[in-house]
Amino acid sequence: MIPLQVNYQNQKAKQLQKQNKMGSIKTSGKKKRLIKKGKSTRWAPFWAVPKVFGIGRKIHPSRITSKKRNWKRNKIKD
Protein backbone atom coordinates (compact mmCIF):
# COMPACT_ATOMS: atom_id res chain seq x y z
CA MET A 1 0.00 0.00 0.00
CA ILE A 2 1.38 3.42 -0.99
CA PRO A 3 1.15 6.17 1.63
CA LEU A 4 -1.14 9.04 0.68
CA GLN A 5 1.64 11.64 0.91
CA VAL A 6 3.87 9.90 -1.66
CA ASN A 7 0.94 9.19 -3.98
CA TYR A 8 -0.11 12.85 -3.84
CA GLN A 9 3.42 14.01 -4.69
CA ASN A 10 3.59 11.66 -7.67
CA GLN A 11 0.27 12.96 -8.98
CA LYS A 12 1.44 16.56 -8.56
CA ALA A 13 4.66 15.83 -10.45
CA LYS A 14 2.74 14.21 -13.31
CA GLN A 15 0.40 17.21 -13.53
CA LEU A 16 3.36 19.59 -13.76
CA GLN A 17 4.92 17.48 -16.51
CA LYS A 18 1.69 17.58 -18.52
CA GLN A 19 1.48 21.37 -18.21
CA ASN A 20 5.14 21.84 -19.26
CA LYS A 21 5.90 23.99 -16.23
CA MET A 22 9.43 25.29 -15.91
CA GLY A 23 11.66 25.03 -12.89
CA SER A 24 11.42 27.65 -10.20
CA ILE A 25 15.13 28.52 -10.33
CA LYS A 26 14.83 30.54 -13.57
CA THR A 27 13.85 34.21 -13.40
CA SER A 28 10.45 35.24 -14.74
CA GLY A 29 11.96 37.22 -17.64
CA LYS A 30 13.97 34.24 -18.81
CA LYS A 31 10.90 32.01 -18.57
CA LYS A 32 8.92 34.42 -20.75
CA ARG A 33 11.65 34.49 -23.40
CA LEU A 34 11.93 30.70 -23.43
CA ILE A 35 8.16 30.31 -23.74
CA LYS A 36 8.07 32.76 -26.64
CA LYS A 37 10.90 30.98 -28.46
CA GLY A 38 9.23 27.62 -27.82
CA LYS A 39 6.05 28.85 -29.50
CA SER A 40 7.94 30.11 -32.52
CA THR A 41 9.51 26.72 -33.23
CA ARG A 42 6.25 24.78 -33.43
CA TRP A 43 5.15 22.99 -36.58
CA ALA A 44 2.68 24.58 -38.91
CA PRO A 45 -1.00 23.62 -38.39
CA PHE A 46 -2.27 20.55 -40.24
CA TRP A 47 -4.55 22.57 -42.51
CA ALA A 48 -1.65 24.69 -43.80
CA VAL A 49 -0.09 21.80 -45.76
CA PRO A 50 -2.92 21.38 -48.30
CA LYS A 51 -3.35 25.15 -48.45
CA VAL A 52 0.31 25.75 -49.39
CA PHE A 53 1.21 22.63 -51.41
CA GLY A 54 -2.18 21.39 -52.65
CA ILE A 55 -4.53 18.65 -51.53
CA GLY A 56 -2.61 15.70 -53.03
CA ARG A 57 0.81 16.48 -51.54
CA LYS A 58 1.85 14.68 -48.37
CA ILE A 59 4.46 16.84 -46.64
CA HIS A 60 5.40 17.10 -42.99
CA PRO A 61 4.17 20.35 -41.36
CA SER A 62 7.66 21.14 -40.07
CA ARG A 63 8.78 22.04 -43.60
CA ILE A 64 6.55 25.12 -43.61
CA THR A 65 7.87 26.62 -40.38
CA SER A 66 10.39 29.38 -40.97
CA LYS A 67 12.24 29.21 -37.64
CA LYS A 68 13.71 25.86 -36.70
CA ARG A 69 15.47 26.03 -33.35
CA ASN A 70 16.42 23.21 -31.03
CA TRP A 71 17.20 23.56 -27.34
CA LYS A 72 20.39 21.56 -27.71
CA ARG A 73 21.66 22.90 -31.04
CA ASN A 74 20.84 26.65 -31.03
CA LYS A 75 20.90 28.73 -27.87
CA ILE A 76 19.03 31.99 -27.31
CA LYS A 77 20.52 35.09 -25.76
CA ASP A 78 19.44 35.62 -22.16
N, C-alpha and C positions, 0 to 999 in steps of 0.2 A: 504494500500500500504506500502510495506517495504522499508525503505530508502536504497539506494545503498550501503552505508558504512556498515551497519549491515549485509546485504545480502552477501557482499564480505567477511566479517570476518567469517561468517558461512561456506561459501564455502572453505575458507582457512583452517578452523579447520577440516572440513571433509576430505580434502586432506591429512592433516597431520596424521589423524587417519588411513587412508587407507595405508599410507606408513610406519606405525609403527615407527614414529619418537619419539625419547626420549626427555625428558625435557631438557632445557638449563642449569639447575642448576648443573647437574652432570659434572664431569671432563671428558675430552676426553678419558683418559686411562680407566676409569671405564666403559664408554660407550662401548669401544672396548671389554672389558672382558665380559660384559653382552651380547653383540651381539654374541660373540663366544660361550658362554654357551647356549644361546638360540638356536643356530644352532645345537648344539650337542644333544639337547633333542627332536629333531623332530622325527616323525614317519619314519619308513622305507618306501621306495618308493613302489608303488602298485605292480610293477612287481617282487619285491623280495619275496613276499609271495608264489606264485606258484613255484618260483625257489628253495626256501628253503624247503617248506613242500609238494610240489606236486600240480598238477593242481586241483585235486578234493577237497582239504582242504580249508575251509573258516575260516581264522584266521585274527584277527585285526592286522594291520601293527605295532602297538605299541609293540607287543610281541617280535618283532625281535630287537628292539633298545636296546643297551646295557646300556646306561646311561638314567635313568629316574629321572629327577630333576624337582621340582616344585618351583615356586617363593615364595610360601607361606610356604612350608614344609622344603625345604633344601636351606640354604643360601650359597653364595659363598664368599670366602675371598676377601676383597678389596685390 
